[in-house]
Amino acid sequence: MKNKGILLCAIFLCVISVAGCTKKSENNSTEKENSSLKAENRRLSSSLATSTSTSESSQSSSIASSSSSNENQPASDDPIQTAQDAANLITHSMHVNPGIYHAVPTTGGFLVSREDEPGTAFVRYNGDITWNNGDTVSYDQAAAPTINY
């Protein structure tokens, strides 16, 4: 009877130790996977931040160079007086639903963008648009009526 108790205790200890090793091995592999995912996330975030800042600075510099630095405030007869006016002009010229484009004031006009496309265009107070690729469109062209067939 005593030998059976010792044998049962030995078997119980073996089972517990094997289960503990398996659990530790699973935790270790999960930690390694989490660590590699965190590293990959940091690498992608860093890459995105570098790409975005480079893109935005080049867009801002090209847009800023095309705007006149003397125009800090719109004249009373300028068609674009507010950020909403600038966003509305881009919305009209792109033939999209309202609310997609948003504008922020900057020197000489407004920087208009979408959430997925920062720095889409620069809209001057006079209504001229300089797109992020450097092309410029006059207010008359951008505000022209659209024809739907």
C-alpha positions, 0 to 999 in steps of 0.5 A, spaced: 500 500 500 505 504 501 509 503 495 502 504 491 502 511 494 509 513 492 508 510 485 502 515 485 505 521 487 511 520 483 507 519 477 503 525 479 509 529 480 512 527 473 505 529 470 505 536 473 513 537 471 511 535 464 505 540 464 509 546 466 514 545 461 509 545 456 506 551 458 512 555 459 514 553 452 507 555 449 508 562 453 515 563 450 513 562 443 507 567 444 512 572 447 517 571 441 511 572 436 509 578 440 516 581 440 517 580 433 510 583 431 512 589 436 518 590 432 515 590 425 510 595 428 515 599 430 519 599 423 513 600 419 511 606 423 518 609 423 517 608 415 511 611 414 513 617 419 519 618 414 515 617 408 509 622 410 514 627 413 518 627 407 512 627 402 509 633 406 515 637 406 516 636 399 509 638 397 509 644 402 515 647 399 512 646 392 506 649 394 509 654 398 513 656 393 508 657 388 504 662 393 505 669 394 507 670 401 504 677 400 497 674 401 496 673 408 489 675 408 483 675 403 481 681 399 474 683 400 473 681 392 476 674 393 472 668 392 475 664 397 474 667 404 474 661 408 477 654 409 470 651 407 470 655 401 476 652 399 474 645 401 467 646 397 471 649 391 476 642 391 469 638 392 466 641 386 472 641 381 473 633 383 466 632 382 465 628 389 460 628 395 461 634 400 465 632 406 471 628 403 475 634 403 478 639 409 482 645 409 486 649 413 489 656 413 496 657 411 500 663 408 496 665 402 490 661 402 488 654 404 491 647 404 486 642 402 486 634 403 483 628 404 484 623 410 488 618 405 491 624 401 495 629 405 496 636 402 492 634 396 492 642 393 493 649 395 487 654 394 489 661 393 484 666 396 483 668 388 481 661 387 487 658 383 488 651 385 495 648 385 495 641 385 500 636 389 503 634 382 505 642 381 499 643 376 495 649 377 488 650 375 484 657 375 478 659 379 474 659 372 476 652 370 475 649 377 468 653 379 466 652 372 459 648 371 459 641 371 455 637 366 452 631 367 449 626 362 
